[in-house]
Amino acid sequence: MVKPEHIQFNAEQFNTATAIMRALAHPLRLRLIALLQTHQPASVQTIYTEMDIEQSVASQHLRILRDAGLVYTQRRGKFVEYLLHEPLLLQAGLVAAKLIKP
């Protein structure tokens, strides 16, 4: 049996990781991320129109992704546009891949 690596427990890091994984654990947010991969930057209007959802629903899910650090905003005139935080998404994907390997 392989001995597990020693992990230094850091509550702040685990809380951050939990927020990221919870944000990624919703099918609509995964669709939103997929949309942003092809349409970024994108305004809330573009997002809810492309996804055929209510504006309030899009805003709620964007807030969760933003709070987790998975998306960020930039202002263009009077519009706020959303972009993916690609390095963090890549890290989350690598961690998830390690967790599901036997």
C-alpha positions in Angstrom: 0.0 0.0 0.0 1.3 3.5 -0.9 1.7 5.8 2.0 -0.1 9.1 1.3 1.9 12.3 1.1 2.0 14.4 4.3 -0.3 17.4 3.9 0.2 20.6 5.9 -3.3 21.6 6.8 -4.1 25.2 5.9 -7.7 26.2 6.6 -7.6 29.2 4.3 -6.3 27.2 1.4 -8.9 24.5 1.9 -11.7 27.0 2.1 -10.5 28.6 -1.1 -10.3 25.2 -2.8 -13.8 24.3 -1.6 -15.2 27.6 -3.0 -13.6 26.8 -6.4 -14.9 23.2 -6.5 -18.4 24.2 -5.4 -18.4 26.9 -8.1 -17.5 24.3 -10.7 -20.0 21.7 -9.4 -23.0 23.2 -11.1 -23.9 22.3 -14.7 -25.1 25.8 -15.6 -21.8 27.3 -14.4 -19.9 24.8 -16.5 -22.0 25.8 -19.5 -21.2 29.4 -18.7 -17.5 28.7 -18.5 -17.7 26.9 -21.9 -19.5 29.9 -23.4 -16.8 32.2 -22.1 -14.1 30.0 -23.7 -15.5 31.0 -27.1 -17.1 34.4 -26.3 -14.7 36.4 -24.2 -14.9 39.0 -23.1 -18.7 38.8 -22.8 -21.3 41.1 -21.2 -24.0 39.7 -19.0 -26.4 40.5 -21.9 -24.4 38.4 -24.3 -24.2 35.6 -21.7 -27.9 35.4 -20.9 -28.9 35.8 -24.5 -26.6 33.0 -25.7 -27.5 30.7 -22.9 -31.3 31.5 -23.1 -31.6 32.1 -19.4 -32.9 35.0 -17.3 -30.6 37.9 -16.7 -30.9 37.4 -12.9 -29.9 33.8 -13.2 -26.8 34.7 -15.3 -25.8 37.4 -12.8 -26.2 35.1 -9.8 -24.0 32.4 -11.4 -21.4 34.9 -12.6 -21.2 36.3 -9.0 -20.5 32.8 -7.7 -17.8 32.2 -10.3 -16.3 35.7 -9.6 -16.3 35.1 -5.8 -14.4 31.9 -6.4 -11.9 33.8 -8.6 -12.7 31.8 -11.8 -13.9 34.8 -13.7 -13.0 38.5 -13.5 -14.4 41.7 -15.0 -13.2 44.6 -17.1 -15.1 47.7 -17.8 -15.5 48.9 -21.4 -17.3 52.2 -21.4 -20.6 51.6 -19.6 -20.5 47.9 -20.0 -18.9 45.3 -17.6 -17.4 42.3 -19.4 -16.5 38.9 -18.0 -13.4 36.9 -18.7 -12.1 33.6 -17.5 -9.2 33.4 -15.1 -7.6 30.7 -17.2 -4.6 29.9 -15.0 -6.9 29.1 -12.0 -9.2 27.0 -14.2 -6.2 25.1 -15.4 -5.0 24.4 -11.9 -8.5 23.3 -10.8 -8.7 20.9 -13.7 -5.3 19.4 -12.9 -6.3 18.9 -9.3 -9.6 17.4 -10.3 -7.8 15.0 -12.7 -5.5 13.9 -9.8 -8.5 13.2 -7.6 -10.2 10.9 -10.0 -7.1 8.8 -11.0 -7.1 5.4 -9.3 
